[in-house]
Amino acid sequence: GGRLAIPREQLQGLEGATEAQLAEIQLWGGGISVSWPQLDVDHYLPHLLERRYGDARWMAALQLRGVAA
């Protein structure tokens, strides 16, 4: 077992979320995707493991800020 911790500010769609919005999550696809229904945001776990926290534009913006590798 391992842990994956990603600051929410790095995940596209979660950067401005409230604690209440973040509290409601769903796992689907056999646990391979995580969804925040209140925010209409989904992230695919294999992408997160590859440090892909959003679309190409989002990732480019993170790199410009020196946040993501």
C-alpha positions as CSV (number, residue, x, y, z in Angstrom):
1,G,0.0,0.0,0.0
2,G,1.0,3.5,-0.6
3,R,-0.3,7.0,-0.4
4,L,-0.7,9.7,-3.0
5,A,-1.1,13.3,-1.7
6,I,-1.7,16.1,-4.1
7,P,-2.5,19.6,-3.0
8,R,-6.0,20.4,-4.3
9,E,-4.7,23.6,-5.8
10,Q,-2.8,21.5,-8.3
11,L,-5.9,19.5,-9.4
12,Q,-7.8,21.1,-12.2
13,G,-11.3,22.0,-11.0
14,L,-10.6,21.7,-7.3
15,E,-8.5,24.8,-6.8
16,G,-11.4,26.9,-5.5
17,A,-13.5,24.2,-3.9
18,T,-14.8,24.4,-0.4
19,E,-14.3,21.8,2.3
20,A,-18.0,20.8,1.9
21,Q,-17.6,20.3,-1.9
22,L,-14.5,18.3,-1.4
23,A,-16.0,16.1,1.2
24,E,-18.4,14.4,-1.2
25,I,-16.4,12.1,-3.5
26,Q,-17.2,9.0,-5.4
27,L,-15.0,6.2,-6.8
28,W,-16.1,4.5,-9.9
29,G,-14.8,2.3,-12.7
30,G,-13.6,-0.2,-10.1
31,G,-11.9,2.5,-8.1
32,I,-9.9,3.8,-11.1
33,S,-11.6,7.2,-11.2
34,V,-12.5,9.7,-8.5
35,S,-15.3,12.2,-8.9
36,W,-16.5,15.3,-7.0
37,P,-20.2,15.4,-8.1
38,Q,-20.9,18.9,-6.6
39,L,-18.1,20.3,-8.7
40,D,-18.7,18.2,-11.8
41,V,-15.0,17.2,-11.7
42,D,-13.5,13.8,-12.4
43,H,-9.9,12.6,-12.3
44,Y,-8.5,9.4,-13.6
45,L,-6.1,7.8,-11.1
46,P,-3.5,6.5,-13.6
47,H,-3.2,10.1,-14.8
48,L,-2.7,11.3,-11.3
49,L,0.1,8.7,-10.8
50,E,1.7,10.1,-13.9
51,R,1.4,13.6,-12.4
52,R,-1.1,14.7,-14.9
53,Y,-3.4,16.9,-12.9
54,G,-5.5,18.4,-15.7
55,D,-5.5,19.1,-19.4
56,A,-2.5,20.3,-21.4
57,R,-3.3,23.9,-20.8
58,W,-3.6,23.4,-17.0
59,M,-0.4,21.5,-16.9
60,A,1.4,24.2,-18.8
61,A,0.2,26.8,-16.4
62,L,1.4,24.7,-13.4
63,Q,4.8,24.4,-15.0
64,L,5.0,28.2,-15.6
65,R,4.4,28.6,-11.9
66,G,7.0,26.0,-11.0
67,V,4.4,23.8,-9.4
68,A,4.4,20.6,-11.4
69,A,7.2,18.6,-13.0
